[in-house]
Structures are given as structure tokens and as C-alpha cells.
Amino acid sequence: MSRTAHKLLTGSGATADSGDDDFNLVTTLLPANGSNAAQNSTFIDSSDNNLTVTPGTEAPAQGTFSPFSKDVGKWSVEFDGSSNLLWTSGHFQFGTGDYTVECFVFFTGNDSTSGGIFQLSSGNNDGSSPAMALRDTTGLTIYTSSGQKITGNNNTFAMGVWYHLAFVRQSNVVRVYKDGALVTWNDGSTSAADTTNITSTAMNVGRYYSDSYRLKGYISNFRVNKGTAVYTGAFTKPTAPLTDITNTKLIACSTNNHLFERSSINMAITNTYGTAKTKPFSPFKNDAEYDPAVHGGSFLFGQNANSSLSVSHASLFDFGTADYCIEAWLYPTQTSYSNSWAMWASTIGVNQYWAYTNGGGNQAAAGFSSYPAGGYSGANWHQATSYVWNHIVFQNTGGYENWYKNGTRIYNVQNNPNHGSSATGMMFGRANHYASYFYYGGYMSDVRVITGTNYNPYSNAASLTVPTAPLTKTSYTRLLLNGTNAAIKDVSGSNNIRTLDNAQLDTAIKKFGTASMRFDNTNDYLTLPQTEFKPFGMGDFTIECFVYFDTVTSSGIFQLSNGYLNSTTRGPAAGCSSTTGKWGIYRGTTWDEPVSSQVPSTNTWYHMALVRNSGTVKLYIDGAVMVSATDTTNYTDTYFVIGGWYSTGYLMHGRIDEFRITHKARYTSTFDVPTEAFPNI
């Protein structure tokens, strides 16, 4: 299968021939394939009613980030240096026996900021073992009963690379393995005696020693095995998600909700500190290309009065006293409430809503709530958790209201709600009755509304089975919003792309497949969601695409900054100079362009790649180096624009095809221009 065929099959779910061995490091890939003039702001109802879906004046960003973006086991948790997770259980009391603690870790800070990986302790300034961290002057650092062991500051870890680390005690001897190889400490040893009788029950992930040593980076597949030294010598680095082998007590940081883990113990998390975030990013790529029916989609609401979706109908949503079920997946990105509430669903024409709240500090009035019945589930943990996917169900059966969060029933009361017959539609993202507050901020996927006696999809048991695939229509489905109608889709499953003004697909001029992305230099550009962008930190990266100019001067191709087109000279960014017309880049806040007159022609396709490799950034045009400069910037910005830079006065006039971001230096010297579309898996 050719790469061009790959592009034409985007969305088919087909498995690639050889594919991209580094696709797990791809965090954006826009093949730009579809119908002429298509954008991301057309929304569809997949029920048989096929209702017209109307966005607010700030249309929610529609895209491929969903509860099913990645296969199970192929997620991670992002730690920002101020967050960590804590499990408390007797399963961590290893005594004097064998054990293994392992995970994959991706550092984004630097040696001094990457910090703690784990520690079996919850104290501050506590050197208890086992524990592991990456630190500035000591390198990889562990605690055992023999004290601290360090590798020293020998640069054995690069930023922006997935490493597998395993801390193993076998017969009272501790060894650590990095990517399957035994670690040598700075004293020349490869092991440490450890006879500790471990009685602690608190496993901290993303933290070590104290709150000052928290991780900046990602952890995936954190596994704890009690009673077995899983590795007793050099081994091949795992190439698939870790599994529930004998004596496994925890497999965390690997699903669409980091509050849950995958071992048979099914251990509940004790607490979260700061804002740890579940991310569709891991050492492993999916088994198949993006397929809307398999991987789903979502909408990103901006927590304001203008960010909403609504449908209208004179009678479909007149629930009266009938049975009904309103459900959705929510991934809140809001860090604070709009007046203590997030009213994510409501009716139009009459004040009725389905929501969650912090109760204004009153736990008895916190959790899920609906109106007109007006009940509260009454617990803080019932609120939809930020930065994880929450499956939310409000179901009324025979007057009994049953509410579920992630499969657990949190409310079961006979309220006999009467919703009357005055509803003229439904609204999502905010309550239609409250225009000035109570907004929802975050992602929403698989919104489904069902009503009709005996047609509710779930029994009213104490628990329900959480869906493992995108929802489909069933009998009496009144509305189904899957969020899969984006035209400019990110097939890496990481982003919901916002198409501003008239940014759209163009089938007349394209490099590969059926279309490219067209920008007319008048308010047209794309944005990646700030909440989901994965910072480059100190790591390597490649930002590349095919670009075609209608006009050259002042054409920005892309920019990463601390705001969208906020008049800041900041990078990484690439485009053409407003004065010379030459290719140019920003690295950090410094501008670079070729010494010779390298001005692109109009009406010509070019391959452009901006690559950072071990502290050197290069701009390649058609495989040749145009700019080379030192770049050790710690890139922490998360506002990414495609089709412009600096401000709306420097927008692209032309087309872009096959836009890809990879957390790796794909090109390190002159190369041949790709002749096929990039693999989608």
C-alpha cells in the first residue's frame, strides 16, 4: 500500500503496511483529506431524527480526542512539577520479600526539574525506600536500606524520550534496569544490599522525598509486583503495555482515567495532588489507524456564554414523567467553576438541567444535581474529575433517579420528577436558562439522549458496565452527538482542531490525497487546544509539512507561543520574512533567516521541517539546510497556531498539507523529500 493510499484510507481503520515506527511520538498529524470547503464547525446528530445542531458564536472545537483515542494501556499521566498521585494499600507492604516497581517515564524538564518518579512513603523530607528520581547533581537516584545510590550527573537521560525503568529487589539485593540494561552507579557497583522490612502502605507516583521533588514529565504503565523479582538479568525493553502477571498489585497511568488501574486488584486511588492529567500519549502506538466508529470524537467547550451546541424540536425532549437517560463522557479542563456549577446539559424553553457542582463549599450540596427534582448526590468526589475521561449517566426509571459516575451509582432516590411538556430543544456546554454563568469547560463526547418507558439502556443496579466503544443509537434515541464530523482531523487522536474564519479544505490544489488546508490571509488559521498540547521542554522535535504559497511576504506557517497570535516574537515558529520574503524561524525569541537570498516561489509545493536535535535547531527546505543555530530553550508554551504567526497581520496565504509534529528529531542531515503521504499509524 502506498503512502498516498494511506491518505485516502484515513478513517478506514485499516492497518498500515509497515507504518511509522515512531508514530507513538506523533502528537499531531493532519492529512487534510476530505470534501472541498469542509471545516470543523459542522456538527451532526447521528440519531434517526437527524436534528440540526447549532453552535454558539464560539463553536466548540471538534476533533479526535476521545475516551477511545488510544487503545487500553496506551495512555499516560502528565505531571507538571506540582502534582502527584497516591495509592494507599496493604498490598505495598513488601516485608523482606522480593518485589518489582517499574514504569515508562518521559522527562520534559531538565536534570534539575524532572524530579521524583515514585516513593513508597507519604512523608516529607523522607528518605524511605524504595524510591527513585532523576535529580540535578545526582542523576538517577534511588533509596535502599543501604542508603542513597546515584549515577551522578552523567547525562545518561535525554529529555523527551520514553525510558523503561525497573526497580527490583531479589533475595535482599536491589538492582535497577534502564531499558533492560543493568544500571551502574557512580561507585562502580550495579547492586545494593537491602534487608528493609517494608511496612509502608503509601505509594506516591510522580513524587519523591518531599513536595519539592515532583516530576515534570509523563509516566505510563506504572506496575507494582509484590513477591516476584520480575527481572533477574538483562532483558529486552517491553514493546507492549504491561500486563497483569502473577503477583501484580497495581498497573496505573495507562487508561483514559488515571483514577483507575488495570490489575485484578482494581485498587482505588487515595488522592491526587495538583493537576495530574490523563493524556493520549505513551511508548506504544495504536493497533490500527484512526476510525471514527472505533476511536470516536468530541467537542471542546470554552466555559463561556458563547461556547455551546443546541438542537430544537417541539416535542422530542418533553420528558414529562417518562423514563429517560441522558449520558455523555466529560473531560473537564476547567480549573475553577463558573459560580460553583458546571451545567453541561439543559433543555430550551423551560429551566431544566443536568449538572455537577462543588456545592459552594458545602459537601451536602456537592456532586451531581438535576432540576426540576433538585436533588444532590452529596459528595465532593462525585464531581466530574478534571483532566480525566468521566462517564456520566443521569437516568430516570419509574420515578427513581439513578445517577452514575464511571459505572458506580452515586444517587438512587424516588423523586418522581415531572419535566412537563414545554421543552423546545436541548443545549450542551451551558444551561440555556442561565446565560451569564454556570458554564462547562472541557471536552464532551458521545452525548446520547434516550426516552421511552422500558427503553433505558441501563438497569438500575448499583453499578453499570462503562462503554468500551463509542455510543450508537438504540431504540428511542432522541439525540446522539458523537463529535466525529471534523474535516481537518488529527489522526494521532490527540487534538480537536479549531478552524478559524474561513480556514478549510481545498480539493483543487493538494500535495497528496484529495485535499489540502487553504488559508486566504484574512483571519484564517487553525489552533491546537492549549490544554492538550504536549510541551517540548528540553527535548528534540520535528515540525513539518508541505507548504504552497499564493503570496510569500509575511506568511507565517506555524508558531508555538504563550498565546494565540498575541503579537509576541516567540518560537519555535517558521514562515517568511515580512521584509525580505526569505524563509525564517524563531528559536526561543531569536529570529534567524538564511544569509543568501532564499525566497520561496509562489505556486510551488515545498517540504518544510523545523528540527531540534541535541540542542541544535535546523530549518530544512526540500531536505536541504536553510538555517542552523543553537537552541537549548526549555519550551513550556502550549499555544500552537497553524497558518500564521505573531498576529493576524502575518497569516498564511496559500495551502498546507500533511502537517505533522513529532517529539523526535526525524532528520539529522540532508535528506530526500518524502514522496508519499505520511503514515497514519
C-alpha positions in Angstrom: 0.0 0.0 0.0 1.5 3.4 -1.0 1.5 6.3 1.4 -0.9 8.1 -1.0 -3.3 5.1 -0.5 -2.7 5.5 3.2 -4.0 9.1 3.0 -7.1 8.1 1.0 -7.8 5.4 3.6 -7.7 7.8 6.6 -10.7 7.0 8.8 -11.0 3.4 7.4 -9.4 1.8 10.4 -7.1 -0.2 8.1 -3.8 -1.3 9.5 -0.8 0.2 7.7 1.7 -1.9 5.8 5.0 -1.0 7.6 3.7 2.2 9.2 5.7 4.6 11.2 7.8 3.1 14.0 7.8 6.5 15.7 4.0 7.1 15.5 3.7 6.9 19.3 5.7 10.1 19.3 3.4 11.9 16.8 1.2 14.3 18.7 -0.4 16.0 15.6 -0.9 14.6 12.1 -3.3 16.5 9.8 -3.6 14.6 6.5 -6.1 17.3 5.2 -8.3 14.8 3.4 -12.0 15.4 2.6 -14.5 17.4 0.8 -13.9 20.9 -0.7 -14.5 23.8 1.7 -15.1 21.5 4.6 -14.3 22.8 8.1 -14.6 21.6 11.7 -17.6 23.6 12.7 -20.4 21.5 11.2 -22.0 19.2 13.8 -24.3 16.2 13.2 -26.9 14.3 15.1 -26.4 10.6 14.4 -29.8 9.6 15.7 -32.6 8.8 13.3 -34.0 12.3 14.0 -31.0 13.9 12.3 -31.7 17.2 14.1 -29.9 20.4 13.0 -27.1 21.1 15.5 -26.4 24.8 16.0 -23.2 26.0 17.6 -22.9 29.2 19.7 -20.9 32.1 18.3 -17.8 30.4 19.5 -18.2 26.9 18.0 -16.7 24.1 20.1 -13.6 22.7 18.6 -14.4 19.3 17.2 -11.9 16.5 16.8 -10.4 13.2 17.6 -9.5 13.4 21.3 -12.0 11.0 22.9 -12.2 8.3 25.6 -11.2 5.8 22.9 -8.4 7.8 21.2 -5.9 5.3 22.3 -6.0 1.5 23.0 -6.2 0.4 26.6 -2.8 0.5 28.1 -1.6 3.2 25.7 -2.3 6.3 27.8 -0.1 8.1 30.3 -0.3 10.7 33.0 1.3 14.1 32.7 2.9 15.6 35.8 3.7 19.3 35.8 6.1 19.5 38.7 3.5 20.3 41.2 1.3 17.2 41.1 1.4 13.6 42.1 -0.8 10.6 42.7 -1.2 8.5 45.8 -2.5 5.0 46.4 -2.7 3.6 50.0 -2.9 -0.2 50.4 -1.6 -3.1 52.4 -0.6 -4.6 49.0 2.5 -2.4 49.2 3.8 -3.9 52.4 6.6 -5.9 50.8 8.1 -7.0 54.1 11.5 -8.5 53.4 10.4 -10.3 50.3 11.0 -9.8 46.6 9.2 -7.1 44.6 9.4 -5.1 41.4 8.3 -1.5 40.7 8.5 -0.4 37.1 7.2 2.1 34.6 7.8 4.0 31.5 8.9 7.7 32.0 9.2 10.6 29.6 11.1 13.6 31.1 10.3 17.0 29.8 12.1 19.4 32.2 15.8 19.1 32.7 18.0 17.3 35.2 17.2 19.8 38.0 13.4 19.9 37.4 12.4 16.4 36.2 12.2 15.2 39.8 10.6 12.3 41.5 9.3 9.1 39.8 8.0 7.2 42.8 8.4 6.6 46.6 6.8 4.2 49.0 6.2 6.8 51.6 3.9 9.8 52.1 6.2 11.8 54.4 8.1 15.0 53.8 11.9 15.0 53.8 11.7 11.2 54.0 14.4 9.0 52.6 12.4 5.8 53.0 12.9 3.1 50.4 12.1 2.1 47.7 12.2 5.4 45.9 13.5 6.7 42.5 14.1 10.1 40.9 16.1 12.0 38.3 17.9 14.9 40.0 20.3 17.6 39.0 23.6 16.7 40.8 22.9 13.0 41.5 21.4 11.8 38.2 19.3 8.7 38.6 18.8 8.4 42.3 17.3 5.6 44.5 16.9 4.9 48.1 17.5 1.5 49.7 18.3 0.4 53.3 21.9 0.8 52.3 21.3 4.5 51.7 21.3 6.5 48.5 22.7 5.2 45.2 23.3 7.7 42.4 24.6 7.6 38.8 25.9 11.1 39.0 25.2 13.9 36.6 26.4 12.0 33.6 23.7 12.9 31.1 22.5 9.3 30.8 18.9 10.5 30.3 17.8 12.7 27.4 14.7 14.9 27.7 11.8 13.9 25.6 12.5 10.1 25.3 10.4 7.2 26.7 12.5 5.1 29.1 11.6 1.9 30.8 12.8 1.8 34.4 12.6 -1.2 36.8 13.5 -1.2 40.5 13.9 -4.9 41.5 14.6 -6.5 44.9 15.7 -10.1 44.7 16.9 -12.0 47.8 17.6 -8.8 49.6 19.6 -7.2 46.8 18.3 -4.2 44.8 19.1 -3.7 41.1 17.8 -1.1 38.7 17.3 -1.6 35.0 17.1 1.1 32.3 15.6 -0.1 29.0 16.5 -3.6 30.1 20.2 -2.9 30.9 21.6 -3.0 34.4 22.3 0.5 35.8 25.8 1.1 37.0 26.1 3.5 39.9 28.8 6.2 40.3 30.7 4.0 42.8 31.1 1.3 40.1 28.5 -1.1 41.6 25.4 -2.5 40.0 23.5 -3.5 43.1 22.8 -2.6 46.7 22.1 -4.7 49.7 18.6 -4.1 51.0 17.2 -6.0 54.0 14.5 -3.5 54.8 11.2 -4.8 56.3 8.9 -2.6 54.2 5.7 -1.9 56.1 4.6 1.4 54.4 1.3 1.4 52.6 1.5 4.7 50.7 2.7 4.6 47.1 3.4 8.0 45.7 3.7 8.3 41.9 5.3 11.4 40.4 6.9 12.4 43.7 10.0 11.6 45.8 11.4 12.7 49.2 9.2 15.8 49.5 6.9 18.1 47.6 9.9 19.9 46.2 10.8 16.8 44.1 7.8 16.2 41.9 8.1 15.1 38.3 8.0 17.1 35.2 7.1 14.6 32.5 4.9 11.6 31.8 4.5 8.2 33.3 2.9 5.2 31.6 2.2 1.7 32.8 3.3 2.0 36.4 3.3 -1.6 37.7 3.9 -2.9 41.2 4.6 -6.6 41.7 4.7 -8.0 45.3 6.5 -11.3 45.8 8.3 -11.5 42.4 11.6 -10.2 41.1 10.2 -9.8 37.5 13.6 -9.2 36.1 16.7 -11.1 37.2 19.1 -10.1 34.4 19.3 -8.0 31.3 16.1 -8.1 29.2 14.5 -6.6 26.1 12.7 -3.4 26.8 8.9 -4.1 26.7 7.3 -3.2 23.4 3.7 -3.5 24.5 1.6 -2.4 27.5 2.5 -4.2 30.8 0.1 -6.9 31.8 -1.5 -8.4 34.9 1.1 -11.1 35.6 1.2 -13.2 38.8 1.5 -11.1 42.0 0.7 -7.8 40.2 -0.9 -5.4 42.6 -1.1 -2.2 40.5 -1.0 -1.2 36.8 -1.6 2.6 36.8 -1.2 5.5 34.4 -2.3 3.6 31.4 -6.1 4.2 30.8 -8.3 7.1 29.9 -8.9 7.9 33.6 -5.9 7.8 35.9 -8.2 7.3 38.9 -8.4 3.7 37.8 -5.9 1.0 37.3 -5.8 -2.3 35.3 -4.7 -5.0 37.8 -7.1 -7.6 39.1 -6.9 -5.8 42.5 -8.7 -2.8 40.9 -7.3 -0.6 43.5 -9.0 2.8 44.1 -6.7 5.8 44.1 -6.4 7.5 47.5 -5.7 11.1 46.4 -4.5 13.4 43.7 -2.3 16.4 44.4 -2.1 19.3 41.9 -3.4 18.7 38.4 -2.1 15.4 37.1 -3.6 14.9 33.6 -4.5 11.7 31.7 -3.0 12.0 28.2 -3.3 10.0 24.9 0.5 9.6 24.8 2.6 6.6 25.6 5.5 4.4 24.4 3.1 2.5 22.2 1.1 3.3 19.1 -2.4 2.1 18.4 -3.0 -1.2 16.7 -5.0 0.5 13.8 -5.4 3.8 12.0 -7.9 6.3 13.3 -11.5 5.2 12.6 -14.4 7.4 13.9 -16.5 4.3 14.6 -13.7 2.8 16.8 -11.9 5.8 18.2 -14.7 8.4 18.4 -14.5 12.1 18.7 -15.5 15.0 20.9 -16.3 18.7 21.3 -14.2 21.2 23.3 -16.3 23.8 25.1 -14.7 27.1 26.2 -16.5 27.7 29.5 -18.2 30.9 28.4 -21.6 32.1 27.2 -20.8 31.7 23.5 -19.5 28.1 23.6 -22.4 25.7 23.2 -24.3 23.3 21.0 -28.1 23.2 20.7 -30.9 21.4 18.9 -34.5 22.4 18.5 -37.7 20.3 18.4 -41.2 20.9 19.6 -41.8 17.6 21.4 -38.8 15.2 21.4 -37.5 16.5 24.7 -40.8 16.7 26.6 -39.8 14.0 29.1 -42.8 14.6 31.4 -42.8 11.7 33.9 -41.5 9.2 31.4 -38.3 7.2 31.7 -35.2 8.8 30.2 -31.4 8.6 30.1 -29.0 11.4 29.4 -25.4 10.4 29.3 -22.0 11.6 28.0 -18.3 11.4 28.5 -16.8 14.5 30.1 -13.1 15.5 30.3 -13.2 18.8 32.2 -10.3 21.2 31.6 -11.7 24.0 33.8 -9.7 24.7 36.9 -12.5 26.6 38.6 -16.2 26.8 38.5 -18.5 29.4 37.0 -20.4 30.3 40.2 -19.9 26.8 41.7 -21.7 24.9 38.9 -21.0 23.2 35.6 -24.4 22.8 33.9 -23.3 20.7 30.9 -26.8 19.8 29.7 -30.1 21.6 29.8 -33.4 22.0 27.9 -34.5 25.0 25.9 -37.9 26.6 26.6 -38.0 25.6 30.2 -35.5 25.6 33.1 -34.3 22.0 33.3 -30.6 21.0 33.7 -28.2 18.1 34.4 -25.0 19.3 36.1 -22.4 18.8 38.8 -21.3 21.3 41.5 -18.9 21.9 44.3 -21.8 23.0 46.5 -20.2 26.3 47.1 -18.0 24.6 49.7 -21.0 22.6 51.2 -20.4 18.9 50.6 -24.0 18.1 51.2 -24.9 20.1 48.2 -22.0 18.9 46.1 -21.7 16.3 43.3 -24.4 15.6 40.6 -27.6 17.5 40.5 -30.6 17.9 38.2 -33.6 20.1 38.0 -36.6 20.1 38.5 -36.2 17.3 41.0 -33.4 19.3 42.6 -31.5 16.5 44.4 -27.8 16.4 45.1 -25.6 13.3 45.2 -23.9 14.9 48.2 -20.1 14.2 48.0 -17.2 16.1 46.6 -15.7 13.1 44.8 -19.0 12.9 42.7 -17.9 15.9 40.7 -16.6 15.2 37.3 -12.8 14.9 37.8 -10.7 17.3 35.8 -8.3 16.0 33.1 -9.7 12.5 33.0 -12.5 11.0 31.0 -15.6 10.6 33.2 -18.6 8.5 32.0 -21.7 10.3 33.3 -25.2 9.0 33.4 -28.5 10.6 34.6 -31.3 8.0 34.3 -34.9 8.2 35.5 -36.8 4.9 35.6 -40.3 4.8 37.0 -39.7 8.0 39.1 -36.4 6.7 40.5 -33.4 8.8 39.6 -30.3 6.8 39.3 -27.0 8.7 38.6 -23.7 7.0 37.7 -20.1 8.2 37.6 -17.7 5.8 35.9 -20.0 2.9 36.4 -20.7 3.5 40.1 -24.2 4.5 41.2 -23.9 7.7 43.3 -27.6 8.5 43.7 -30.8 6.4 43.9 -33.8 8.3 45.0 -37.5 8.2 44.1 -38.1 11.9 43.2 -40.9 11.3 40.7 -39.6 14.2 38.6 -42.1 15.8 36.2 -40.3 17.6 33.3 -43.6 18.7 31.7 -44.1 19.4 28.0 -42.6 22.8 27.5 -39.1 21.9 26.2 -38.4 23.1 22.7 -34.9 21.7 22.4 -31.6 20.9 24.3 -28.4 22.8 24.9 -24.9 21.5 25.8 -21.9 23.3 27.2 -24.1 25.6 29.3 -27.7 25.9 30.6 -30.0 27.8 28.3 -31.8 29.4 31.2 -28.6 30.8 32.8 -26.8 32.9 30.1 -24.3 34.6 32.4 -22.8 31.8 34.4 -22.7 28.0 35.2 -20.7 27.2 32.1 -19.0 23.9 31.4 -15.3 24.0 30.2 -13.8 20.9 28.7 -14.3 18.1 26.3 -17.6 16.3 25.8 -18.1 13.0 23.8 -20.9 10.7 22.9 -23.8 12.8 24.1 -26.9 10.5 24.0 -30.5 11.2 25.0 -33.0 8.4 25.2 -36.6 8.4 26.4 -39.4 6.0 26.4 -40.8 3.6 29.0 -38.7 0.4 29.2 -36.1 1.7 26.8 -33.5 3.0 29.2 -30.1 1.5 28.2 -29.0 0.5 31.8 -30.6 -1.4 34.6 -30.8 0.4 37.9 -28.2 -1.8 39.7 -25.5 -0.5 42.0 -23.1 -0.4 39.0 -23.2 -0.5 35.3 -20.7 -1.5 32.6 -18.9 1.5 31.3 -18.9 1.6 27.5 -15.7 0.5 25.8 -16.5 1.9 22.4 -18.3 5.0 21.0 -22.0 5.0 21.7 -24.5 4.1 18.9 -28.2 4.8 18.5 -30.7 2.4 20.2 -34.5 2.3 20.3 -36.0 5.7 21.3 -32.7 7.5 20.9 -33.7 11.1 20.5 -30.3 12.6 20.1 -26.7 11.3 19.5 -23.7 13.7 19.2 -20.5 11.7 18.7 -18.3 14.6 17.7 -16.8 12.8 14.7 -17.6 15.3 11.9 -14.3 17.2 11.9 -13.0 17.7 8.3 -9.5 18.7 9.4 -8.8 15.9 11.8 -5.8 14.9 13.8 -5.4 11.2 13.1 -3.0 10.9 16.1 -6.1 11.1 18.3 -4.6 14.0 20.3 -6.3 17.2 19.3 -9.5 18.9 18.5 -8.6 21.5 15.8 -10.4 24.8 15.8 -10.9 26.2 12.2 -11.0 30.0 12.5 -13.0 32.1 10.0 -12.7 30.5 6.5 -9.8 28.1 7.0 -11.0 25.0 5.1 -10.1 22.1 2.9 -9.3 22.7 -0.8 -9.6 19.9 -3.3 -8.3 21.9 -6.3 -4.6 22.1 -5.1 -3.1 19.5 -2.9 0.2 17.6 -2.4 -1.3 14.2 -1.7 -4.7 12.6 -1.4 -7.9 14.5 -2.0 -7.3 17.9 -0.4 -5.1 20.4 1.4 -5.7 23.1 4.0 -6.4 26.5 2.5 -5.7 29.9 4.1 -6.7 33.2 2.4 -4.6 35.6 4.6 -7.8 37.1 6.1 -8.5 35.8 9.6 -7.9 32.2 8.5 -5.9 29.9 10.8 -6.0 26.8 12.9 -5.4 26.4 16.6 -4.5 23.3 18.6 -6.1 23.2 22.1 -3.9 24.8 24.7 -4.9 22.3 27.3 -3.8 19.3 25.3 -0.6 20.5 23.7 2.4 18.5 24.9 5.3 20.9 25.6 8.6 20.1 24.0 10.5 21.1 27.1 14.2 20.5 26.5 13.5 17.6 24.2 14.0 17.0 20.4 11.2 17.7 18.0 10.3 17.8 14.3 7.6 20.1 13.0 7.0 19.6 9.3 4.5 20.0 6.4 4.2 20.6 2.8 3.5 24.3 2.0 2.3 26.1 -1.1 2.3 30.0 -1.2 -0.1 32.1 -3.2 1.9 35.1 -1.9 5.1 34.9 0.1 5.8 38.1 2.2 4.7 37.9 5.8 3.3 34.4 5.5 3.5 32.6 8.8 3.3 28.9 8.6 3.1 28.0 12.3 4.0 29.3 15.8 4.2 28.0 19.3 3.8 30.8 21.8 2.3 31.9 25.1 -0.9 32.9 23.5 -2.6 32.6 20.1 -1.2 35.3 17.7 -0.7 37.6 20.6 2.0 39.8 18.9 4.9 38.0 20.6 8.1 37.2 18.9 8.5 33.6 20.2 9.1 30.2 18.9 9.5 27.6 17.6 8.0 29.2 14.6 8.5 29.2 10.8 7.4 31.3 7.9 8.6 34.0 5.6 10.1 37.4 6.5 7.9 40.5 6.2 10.9 42.5 4.9 13.0 40.1 2.8 10.5 37.4 1.9 13.1 34.8 2.9 12.4 31.7 4.8 12.9 32.3 8.5 12.4 30.8 12.0 12.1 31.9 15.6 14.0 29.8 18.2 13.1 31.0 21.6 12.8 34.7 21.0 15.6 34.9 18.4 15.0 35.4 14.7 17.1 33.5 12.1 17.0 33.5 8.3 19.4 32.3 5.5 22.3 34.5 4.7 21.8 34.1 1.0 18.6 35.1 -0.7 16.4 32.1 -0.2 12.9 33.3 -1.1 10.3 30.7 -1.9 8.4 30.9 -5.2 4.7 31.1 -5.4 2.5 28.2 -6.8 5.1 25.6 -5.8 5.0 22.9 -3.2 7.9 22.8 -0.7 8.6 20.3 2.1 9.5 22.3 5.3 10.8 20.8 8.5 12.0 22.5 11.7 14.0 20.1 13.7 15.8 20.3 17.0 18.4 17.6 17.6 20.5 17.7 20.8 20.4 21.4 21.3 20.7 22.4 17.6 17.8 23.6 15.6 17.7 23.4 11.8 15.3 24.5 9.1 15.2 22.1 6.2 13.6 23.1 2.9 13.1 20.2 0.5 15.7 18.3 2.5 18.4 21.0 2.5 19.5 23.0 5.5 18.5 26.7 5.2 19.2 27.7 8.9 21.2 26.1 11.7 21.5 27.5 15.2 22.0 26.6 18.8 18.7 26.1 20.6 18.6 24.9 24.2 15.3 26.7 25.0 13.1 24.9 27.5 9.8 25.2 25.6 6.9 25.2 28.1 4.4 27.2 25.9 1.2 25.4 24.8 -0.5 27.8 22.3 0.1 26.5 18.8 -1.2 28.1 15.6 -1.1 26.7 12.1 -1.4 29.1 9.2 0.1 32.2 10.8 2.4 33.7 13.3 2.9 36.8 15.5 -0.5 38.4 14.8 -3.4 38.3 12.4 -1.4 40.6 10.2 1.0 37.8 9.4 -1.3 35.0 8.3 -0.6 32.4 5.6 -1.8 32.9 2.1 -1.7 29.5 0.5 -2.0 25.9 1.4 -0.6 23.4 3.8 -0.7 19.6 3.5 0.4 16.7 5.8 1.2 18.8 8.9 3.0 16.7 11.5 4.5 17.2 14.9 6.8 14.5 16.3 8.6 14.5 19.7 11.8 13.3 18.0 14.4 14.6 15.6 13.3 12.8 12.4 16.0 14.4 10.2 19.6 15.0 11.3 21.2 15.7 8.0 20.3 16.4 4.4 17.5 14.0 3.2 15.3 13.2 0.3 11.9 14.9 0.2 9.1 12.5 1.2 7.3 11.3 -1.9 4.2 9.9 -0.2 1.7 11.0 2.4 2.9 10.3 6.0 1.8 7.0 7.5 -1.3 7.3 9.7 -0.2 4.6 12.2 
